[in-house]
Amino acid sequence: MDKLSVQETKSKKGGRAKKAKTQKAEMTKNVLIVGVGGQGVIMISKVLALLCQTQGYQVKQSEVHGMAKRGGGVFSHVRFGEEVWSPTIPMGEADVLIALEWAEGLRWLPHLKHDTGIFIADTQQIVPPFACRNRTAGAQTAYVKETPTEILEKVADGYALDAGGFAEELGNSRVANTILLGALSASLDFADEDWLNIIAKFVPKGSEKVNEQAFMKGRDWIIEVRENPEEMPREATQPEMPIPPAGDVDISLDIIDDWCKSCDICVRLCPERCLELNEQQIVRLKKPDACTGCRLCEWLCPDFAITVNRTPVNKKKEAA
């Protein structure tokens, strides 16, 4: 074989190898999970990564959650396929974007594939501290104004659901992330049994049953919407912004002691410095008169241990 023939053969082999490498890269599935600290973003990504590994795929995972304890944004990249070269998803290459919080979902939309990407978002709104500079009764927050209807019109395949509301219906507000896992499962070719076996490894002992119900709730919701797009809306009703009512209000806090883990997030981030940890390191309201009912403590609590009640004084008098 002459020198030219050898070079041509090498060139053809190199071309085939490059083409095969490109095809494998194209077969890689990219899933981006985003949300706020304490919502379970990392749990979702770990469940998905382990499931893909058990199915024989090569998996790469990358996550950032350093600001989670301060209520900051958390995101995780999960890539799986026959051969995966990088742990991070390039801009505009996410096949699926899962958002556990509405504003975070909007912030990461540029990473979604324009023509084929699937957007699944909880309509839950966790308002960051800097959006609550005016904490007087009736004040509006500087939160995103885009509604699910406006956003879903801009994506190829989009779904907005009230996962938090679904979770409360099941009696456990902490399974909203599992509901979103169920919604994700409807877009991936893995058996329900395989999903549930992996989920059981990550959820608290004794909560396997409610998490199974949550998973099926999310999966069934997506399937029903796809089968009956005209009968069932492709989005949940966006909740009203939870701002204090205008006028005089009576503010009180409900604190579930057993759920408080003494993380100190609410105490440190309370704008009015009206919270503290008691002798048992459980949060309590030390300055009731200073509390404005801004609800930052409720939104930022990763364990749902705080509920802020705001009752208009006139309604309280009517009830009496």
C-alpha positions as CSV (number, residue, x, y, z in Angstrom):
1,M,0.0,0.0,0.0
2,D,1.5,3.4,-1.0
3,K,1.8,6.3,1.4
4,L,-1.2,8.1,0.0
5,S,-3.4,5.1,0.5
6,V,-2.3,4.7,4.1
7,Q,-3.1,8.4,4.8
8,E,-6.6,8.0,3.2
9,T,-7.3,4.9,5.3
10,K,-6.2,6.7,8.5
11,S,-8.3,9.6,7.5
12,K,-11.4,7.5,7.0
13,K,-10.9,5.7,10.3
14,G,-10.4,9.0,12.1
15,G,-13.6,10.3,10.4
16,R,-15.6,7.3,11.5
17,A,-14.3,7.5,15.0
18,K,-15.1,11.2,15.2
19,K,-18.6,10.5,13.8
20,A,-19.2,7.7,16.4
21,K,-18.0,10.0,19.2
22,T,-20.4,12.7,18.0
23,Q,-23.3,10.3,17.8
24,K,-22.6,9.1,21.4
25,A,-22.4,12.6,22.6
26,E,-25.8,13.4,20.9
27,M,-27.3,10.4,22.7
28,T,-26.4,11.9,26.1
29,K,-29.4,13.0,28.1
30,N,-29.1,16.3,30.0
31,V,-31.3,17.0,33.0
32,L,-30.9,20.3,35.0
33,I,-32.5,20.5,38.4
34,V,-32.7,24.0,40.1
35,G,-34.3,25.4,43.2
36,V,-33.6,27.0,46.6
37,G,-31.7,25.6,49.5
38,G,-33.7,23.0,51.5
39,Q,-36.1,22.0,48.7
40,G,-34.4,18.7,47.8
41,V,-32.6,19.6,44.6
42,I,-29.7,17.4,45.5
43,M,-32.0,14.5,46.5
44,I,-33.6,14.6,43.0
45,S,-30.2,14.7,41.2
46,K,-28.8,11.8,43.3
47,V,-31.9,9.7,42.8
48,L,-31.7,10.2,39.0
49,A,-27.9,9.6,38.9
50,L,-28.1,6.4,40.8
51,L,-31.1,5.2,38.8
52,C,-29.2,5.8,35.5
53,Q,-26.1,4.0,36.9
54,T,-28.2,0.9,37.8
55,Q,-29.6,1.0,34.2
56,G,-26.0,0.7,32.8
57,Y,-25.5,4.3,31.8
58,Q,-22.4,6.3,32.3
59,V,-23.3,9.2,34.5
60,K,-21.7,12.6,35.3
61,Q,-23.1,14.9,38.0
62,S,-22.2,18.4,39.0
63,E,-23.8,20.5,41.7
64,V,-23.5,23.9,43.5
65,H,-25.2,24.3,46.8
66,G,-22.8,26.4,48.9
67,M,-25.4,29.2,49.5
68,A,-28.2,26.7,50.4
69,K,-28.0,27.4,54.2
70,R,-28.7,31.1,53.5
71,G,-31.7,30.4,51.3
72,G,-29.7,30.8,48.1
73,G,-30.0,29.1,44.8
74,V,-29.1,25.5,44.3
75,F,-28.6,23.7,41.0
76,S,-27.4,20.3,39.8
77,H,-26.4,19.0,36.4
78,V,-27.1,15.3,35.6
79,R,-25.8,13.9,32.3
80,F,-26.2,10.2,31.3
81,G,-25.6,8.1,28.2
82,E,-23.3,5.5,26.7
83,E,-20.4,7.8,27.0
84,V,-20.4,11.2,28.8
85,W,-17.5,13.6,28.5
86,S,-18.3,16.5,30.8
87,P,-20.3,16.9,34.0
88,T,-21.8,20.3,33.1
89,I,-24.6,21.0,30.6
90,P,-23.8,23.7,28.0
91,M,-26.1,26.7,27.6
92,G,-29.1,25.7,25.5
93,E,-28.4,21.9,25.7
94,A,-30.7,20.8,28.6
95,D,-33.2,18.2,27.5
96,V,-35.2,18.6,30.7
97,L,-35.3,21.5,33.2
98,I,-36.8,20.7,36.6
99,A,-37.5,23.8,38.7
100,L,-38.6,23.4,42.4
101,E,-39.1,27.2,42.6
102,W,-40.7,29.4,40.0
103,A,-38.2,32.3,39.8
104,E,-35.2,29.8,39.7
105,G,-36.9,28.0,36.8
106,L,-37.1,31.3,34.9
107,R,-33.5,32.2,35.6
108,W,-32.3,28.9,34.1
109,L,-34.5,28.8,31.0
110,P,-31.7,29.8,28.6
111,H,-30.1,26.4,29.4
112,L,-33.1,24.5,27.9
113,K,-33.1,23.2,24.4
114,H,-35.2,25.7,22.3
115,D,-37.0,23.2,20.0
116,T,-37.3,20.0,22.1
117,G,-36.6,20.9,25.7
118,I,-39.1,19.9,28.5
119,F,-39.7,22.5,31.2
120,I,-41.3,21.2,34.5
121,A,-41.7,23.8,37.2
122,D,-43.4,24.1,40.6
123,T,-45.3,27.3,40.9
124,Q,-44.1,27.7,44.5
125,Q,-42.6,31.1,45.1
126,I,-39.8,31.5,47.7
127,V,-39.2,35.3,47.8
128,P,-35.5,36.1,48.5
129,P,-34.7,38.6,51.3
130,F,-33.5,41.4,48.9
131,A,-37.0,41.4,47.3
132,C,-38.6,42.3,50.6
133,R,-37.1,45.7,51.3
134,N,-40.5,47.2,52.0
135,R,-42.0,45.0,54.7
136,T,-44.9,47.2,55.7
137,A,-48.4,45.8,55.5
138,G,-49.7,45.7,51.9
139,A,-46.3,46.3,50.3
140,Q,-45.5,44.5,47.1
141,T,-42.4,42.4,46.7
142,A,-39.8,42.7,43.9
143,Y,-40.4,39.2,42.7
144,V,-40.7,38.0,39.1
145,K,-44.0,39.0,37.5
146,E,-44.1,36.5,34.7
147,T,-47.0,34.0,34.9
148,P,-47.0,30.3,34.0
149,T,-49.2,31.1,30.9
150,E,-46.6,33.6,29.6
151,I,-43.7,31.3,30.1
152,L,-45.2,28.0,28.8
153,E,-45.9,29.8,25.5
154,K,-42.1,30.3,25.1
155,V,-41.0,26.7,25.6
156,A,-41.4,23.6,23.3
157,D,-43.0,21.4,26.0
158,G,-43.8,23.0,29.4
159,Y,-45.7,22.1,32.5
160,A,-46.3,24.2,35.7
161,L,-47.9,22.5,38.6
162,D,-48.6,23.3,42.3
163,A,-46.4,20.5,43.7
164,G,-46.5,22.1,47.1
165,G,-50.3,22.0,47.1
166,F,-50.3,18.3,45.9
167,A,-47.9,17.5,48.8
168,E,-50.2,19.1,51.3
169,E,-53.1,17.1,50.0
170,L,-51.0,14.0,50.8
171,G,-50.4,15.2,54.3
172,N,-46.7,15.9,54.0
173,S,-45.5,19.2,52.5
174,R,-41.9,17.9,52.3
175,V,-42.7,15.5,49.5
176,A,-43.1,18.2,46.8
177,N,-39.7,17.2,45.4
178,T,-40.8,13.6,45.0
179,I,-43.9,14.8,43.1
180,L,-41.5,16.6,40.7
181,L,-39.5,13.3,40.4
182,G,-42.7,11.6,39.3
183,A,-43.3,14.3,36.8
184,L,-39.8,13.9,35.4
185,S,-40.2,10.1,35.2
186,A,-43.0,10.5,32.6
187,S,-40.3,11.9,30.2
188,L,-37.7,9.2,30.8
189,D,-37.8,5.5,29.8
190,F,-37.4,3.9,33.2
191,A,-39.9,1.6,35.0
192,D,-41.9,2.9,38.0
193,E,-40.6,0.1,40.1
194,D,-37.0,1.1,39.4
195,W,-37.7,4.7,40.3
196,L,-39.4,3.7,43.6
197,N,-36.6,1.3,44.6
198,I,-34.0,4.1,44.3
199,I,-36.2,6.8,46.0
200,A,-36.7,4.5,49.0
201,K,-32.9,4.6,49.6
202,F,-32.9,8.4,49.9
203,V,-36.1,9.3,51.8
204,P,-36.4,9.2,55.7
205,K,-37.3,5.9,57.1
206,G,-41.0,5.5,57.6
207,S,-41.9,7.9,54.7
208,E,-41.6,5.4,51.9
209,K,-45.3,5.1,51.4
210,V,-46.1,8.8,51.2
211,N,-43.2,9.3,48.9
212,E,-44.5,6.5,46.6
213,Q,-47.9,8.3,46.6
214,A,-46.2,11.6,45.8
215,F,-44.2,10.0,42.9
216,M,-47.3,8.5,41.3
217,K,-49.2,11.8,41.8
218,G,-46.6,13.7,39.8
219,R,-46.3,11.0,37.1
220,D,-50.1,10.6,36.7
221,W,-50.6,14.4,36.5
222,I,-48.2,14.7,33.6
223,I,-49.6,11.7,31.8
224,E,-53.2,13.0,32.2
225,V,-52.3,16.4,30.9
226,R,-50.6,14.9,27.8
227,E,-53.5,12.6,27.1
228,N,-56.2,15.2,27.6
229,P,-54.6,18.6,26.9
230,E,-58.0,20.3,26.3
231,E,-59.7,18.9,29.4
232,M,-57.0,19.5,31.9
233,P,-54.9,22.8,32.0
234,R,-51.2,22.5,31.4
235,E,-50.5,24.6,34.4
236,A,-51.7,25.0,38.0
237,T,-53.2,28.3,39.0
238,Q,-50.4,30.6,40.1
239,P,-50.7,31.4,43.8
240,E,-51.3,34.9,44.9
241,M,-48.2,36.7,46.2
242,P,-48.4,36.1,49.9
243,I,-48.1,39.8,51.0
244,P,-49.5,41.1,54.3
245,P,-53.1,42.5,54.0
246,A,-53.5,46.2,54.1
247,G,-54.5,47.8,57.4
248,D,-54.0,46.6,61.0
249,V,-53.1,43.0,61.3
250,D,-52.6,40.6,64.2
251,I,-49.4,38.5,63.6
252,S,-48.6,35.2,65.2
253,L,-46.2,32.3,64.5
254,D,-46.9,28.6,64.6
255,I,-43.7,26.7,65.2
256,I,-43.5,22.9,65.1
257,D,-40.7,22.1,67.6
258,D,-40.2,18.6,66.4
259,W,-39.4,19.8,62.9
260,C,-36.9,22.6,63.9
261,K,-33.3,21.5,63.5
262,S,-31.7,24.5,65.1
263,C,-30.1,25.6,61.8
264,D,-30.4,29.3,62.8
265,I,-31.3,30.4,59.3
266,C,-34.5,32.2,60.3
267,V,-32.8,33.9,63.3
268,R,-29.9,35.2,61.3
269,L,-32.0,36.4,58.3
270,C,-35.0,37.9,60.2
271,P,-34.8,41.6,59.1
272,E,-36.3,42.8,62.4
273,R,-34.2,40.5,64.6
274,C,-37.3,39.3,66.4
275,L,-36.4,35.6,66.6
276,E,-34.1,33.6,68.7
277,L,-33.3,30.0,69.7
278,N,-34.5,29.0,73.2
279,E,-32.6,26.8,75.8
280,Q,-33.5,23.7,73.7
281,Q,-32.2,25.4,70.6
282,I,-35.7,25.7,69.1
283,V,-36.7,28.9,67.4
284,R,-39.2,31.2,69.2
285,L,-40.6,34.7,68.7
286,K,-38.9,36.9,71.2
287,K,-40.2,40.3,70.0
288,P,-43.8,39.9,68.9
289,D,-44.3,43.7,68.5
290,A,-41.3,43.9,66.1
291,C,-42.6,41.2,63.7
292,T,-44.0,42.7,60.5
293,G,-45.2,39.3,59.2
294,C,-42.9,39.5,56.1
295,R,-42.8,35.7,56.1
296,L,-39.1,35.4,55.3
297,C,-38.7,32.9,58.2
298,E,-41.4,30.8,56.8
299,W,-40.1,30.9,53.2
300,L,-36.5,30.2,54.2
301,C,-37.1,27.4,56.7
302,P,-35.8,24.2,55.1
303,D,-37.9,22.0,57.3
304,F,-41.3,23.8,57.1
305,A,-41.3,24.3,60.8
306,I,-42.6,27.9,60.8
307,T,-46.0,29.3,59.7
308,V,-46.7,33.0,59.8
309,N,-50.4,33.9,60.5
310,R,-51.7,37.4,59.7
311,T,-55.3,38.1,60.6
312,P,-56.8,41.6,59.9
313,V,-57.9,43.1,63.1
314,N,-61.4,44.0,61.7
315,K,-62.0,40.4,60.6
316,K,-60.9,39.2,64.1
317,K,-63.4,41.5,65.7
318,E,-66.2,40.3,63.3
319,A,-65.4,36.7,64.2
320,A,-65.7,37.6,67.9
